[in-house]
Amino acid sequence: MSDPKQPTFLVSAHSEPVVVRVNGKANYLNCSNFREFMEQMVHNGRNKFAVDFEHCKGMDSTFLGILAGTAIDLREQDPSGVLLVCNLSERNRELIRNLGLQALLFIDADLPKGERAVYQERNEKFSELEDKEISDARNVLEAHRNLVKANEKNEAKFQNVIAFLKNQVEPDS
């Protein structure tokens, strides 16, 4: 499991919805891989996302702009996609509301009880999947590192994937 003091984004990319758990502070220093991941998921046709902020210590306008951009992209799909934010602290909820983002995305506390239960159940399952996801991420990271070892020209092709996965499974490096 990742160190909650170290900013990381843990993902369950194969679940429905796609779940992202934000640990630590989400800001301009660490959110480019998150943006790329979300863009790739939307590009691949995924249209339901739950972002868990239970362990998020804060977020800046850059990160909030990425959330807004993802929510806009999802709304432009046919049928429209959903971006749900869960387990917001009062401060993080205030940041979202002050920028008017509640008009673009869904806040778990604002959902009808039945819908909230579905997302909460999936979020709880994320914890069970987390160890497997990290193990899988380690395997994918090693495979991409091997591709770079095999041919140094592959480094440019896979540097973002490697950086994202490394941050996920080796947050202290």
C-alpha positions as CSV (number, residue, x, y, z in Angstrom):
1,M,0.0,0.0,0.0
2,S,1.2,3.5,-0.7
3,D,2.4,6.0,1.9
4,P,-0.5,8.5,2.4
5,K,2.0,11.3,3.0
6,Q,3.5,10.7,-0.5
7,P,1.2,12.0,-3.2
8,T,-0.1,9.2,-5.4
9,F,-3.0,8.3,-7.6
10,L,-4.0,4.6,-7.3
11,V,-6.3,3.4,-10.0
12,S,-8.6,0.5,-10.7
13,A,-8.8,0.9,-14.5
14,H,-10.8,-2.2,-15.2
15,S,-13.6,-1.7,-12.7
16,E,-16.9,-0.1,-13.6
17,P,-16.8,2.7,-12.8
18,V,-13.1,3.4,-13.1
19,V,-11.9,4.3,-9.6
20,V,-9.1,6.6,-8.7
21,R,-7.9,7.1,-5.2
22,V,-6.0,10.3,-4.5
23,N,-3.5,10.0,-1.7
24,G,-1.7,13.2,-0.4
25,K,-1.9,16.5,-2.2
26,A,-3.1,16.7,-5.7
27,N,-1.4,19.6,-7.4
28,Y,0.4,20.9,-10.5
29,L,3.6,19.1,-9.4
30,N,2.0,15.6,-9.6
31,C,-1.1,15.6,-11.7
32,S,0.1,15.4,-15.3
33,N,0.1,11.6,-15.2
34,F,-3.4,11.7,-13.7
35,R,-4.5,13.9,-16.6
36,E,-3.0,11.6,-19.2
37,F,-4.6,8.6,-17.5
38,M,-8.1,10.2,-17.5
39,E,-7.7,11.4,-21.1
40,Q,-6.7,7.9,-22.2
41,M,-9.6,6.2,-20.3
42,V,-12.1,8.6,-21.9
43,H,-10.5,8.1,-25.3
44,N,-10.9,4.4,-24.8
45,G,-14.6,4.8,-24.3
46,R,-14.8,4.7,-20.5
47,N,-17.5,7.0,-19.3
48,K,-18.0,6.3,-15.6
49,F,-15.4,7.5,-13.0
50,A,-15.3,7.7,-9.2
51,V,-12.5,9.7,-7.7
52,D,-12.0,8.9,-4.0
53,F,-10.6,11.8,-1.9
54,E,-10.6,10.1,1.5
55,H,-6.8,10.4,1.8
56,C,-6.4,13.6,-0.2
57,K,-4.8,16.3,1.8
58,G,-5.6,19.1,-0.6
59,M,-5.8,20.1,-4.2
60,D,-4.9,23.1,-6.3
61,S,-6.5,24.9,-9.3
62,T,-4.5,22.9,-11.8
63,F,-5.8,19.6,-10.5
64,L,-9.3,21.0,-10.2
65,G,-9.0,22.2,-13.8
66,I,-8.2,18.6,-14.9
67,L,-11.3,17.4,-13.1
68,A,-13.4,20.0,-14.8
69,G,-11.9,19.1,-18.2
70,T,-12.6,15.5,-17.7
71,A,-16.2,16.2,-16.6
72,I,-16.7,18.4,-19.7
73,D,-15.3,15.7,-21.9
74,L,-17.7,13.1,-20.3
75,R,-20.7,15.4,-20.7
76,E,-20.0,15.7,-24.4
77,Q,-20.2,11.9,-24.9
78,D,-23.3,10.3,-26.2
79,P,-24.6,9.0,-23.8
80,S,-23.1,11.4,-21.3
81,G,-20.5,10.1,-18.9
82,V,-20.3,10.6,-15.1
83,L,-17.5,11.9,-12.9
84,L,-18.3,11.2,-9.2
85,V,-16.1,12.6,-6.4
86,C,-16.3,10.7,-3.1
87,N,-15.3,11.2,0.5
88,L,-14.5,14.9,0.2
89,S,-13.2,16.7,3.2
90,E,-15.0,20.0,4.1
91,R,-12.1,22.0,2.6
92,N,-12.1,20.0,-0.7
93,R,-15.8,20.2,-1.0
94,E,-15.6,24.0,-0.5
95,L,-12.9,24.2,-3.2
96,I,-15.2,22.4,-5.7
97,R,-18.3,24.4,-4.8
98,N,-16.4,27.8,-4.9
99,L,-15.4,27.1,-8.5
100,G,-18.9,25.9,-9.4
101,L,-17.7,22.4,-10.4
102,Q,-20.7,20.8,-8.8
103,A,-22.5,21.7,-12.0
104,L,-20.2,19.5,-14.0
105,L,-19.6,16.5,-11.7
106,F,-21.4,14.6,-9.0
107,I,-20.6,14.8,-5.3
108,D,-21.3,11.5,-3.5
109,A,-23.1,13.3,-0.6
110,D,-25.5,14.9,-3.2
111,L,-26.5,11.7,-4.8
112,P,-29.8,9.9,-4.0
113,K,-29.2,7.2,-1.4
114,G,-29.6,4.3,-3.9
115,E,-27.1,5.7,-6.3
116,R,-24.6,6.5,-3.5
117,A,-24.8,3.0,-2.2
118,V,-23.7,1.6,-5.6
119,Y,-20.7,3.8,-5.8
120,Q,-19.8,3.2,-2.1
121,E,-19.9,-0.6,-2.6
122,R,-17.6,-0.3,-5.6
123,N,-15.3,2.0,-3.7
124,E,-15.1,-0.5,-0.9
125,K,-14.3,-3.2,-3.4
126,F,-11.4,-1.0,-4.6
127,S,-9.7,-1.6,-1.3
128,E,-9.9,-5.3,-1.9
129,L,-8.6,-4.9,-5.5
130,E,-5.8,-2.5,-4.5
131,D,-3.2,-5.1,-3.6
132,K,-3.9,-7.0,-6.8
133,E,-3.9,-3.7,-8.9
134,I,-0.5,-2.8,-7.4
135,S,0.9,-6.2,-8.2
136,D,-0.4,-5.9,-11.7
137,A,1.0,-2.4,-12.0
138,R,4.4,-3.8,-10.9
139,N,4.3,-6.4,-13.6
140,V,3.3,-3.8,-16.3
141,L,6.1,-1.5,-15.0
142,E,8.7,-4.2,-15.2
143,A,7.5,-5.2,-18.7
144,H,7.9,-1.6,-19.9
145,R,11.3,-1.3,-18.3
146,N,12.3,-4.4,-20.2
147,L,11.1,-2.8,-23.5
148,V,13.4,0.2,-22.7
149,K,16.3,-2.2,-21.9
150,A,15.7,-4.0,-25.1
151,N,15.8,-0.8,-27.2
152,E,16.7,2.6,-25.8
153,K,14.5,4.2,-28.4
154,N,11.5,2.8,-26.5
155,E,12.2,5.1,-23.6
156,A,10.6,8.1,-25.3
157,K,7.6,6.0,-26.3
158,F,7.0,4.7,-22.7
159,Q,8.4,7.3,-20.4
160,N,4.9,8.6,-19.4
161,V,3.6,5.0,-18.7
162,I,6.7,4.2,-16.7
163,A,6.5,7.4,-14.7
164,F,2.9,6.9,-13.9
165,L,3.3,3.3,-12.9
166,K,6.5,4.0,-10.9
167,N,4.6,6.7,-9.0
168,Q,1.9,4.2,-8.3
169,V,4.0,1.3,-7.1
170,E,7.2,3.0,-5.9
171,P,6.0,6.3,-4.4
172,D,9.1,6.8,-2.2
173,S,11.6,6.7,-5.1
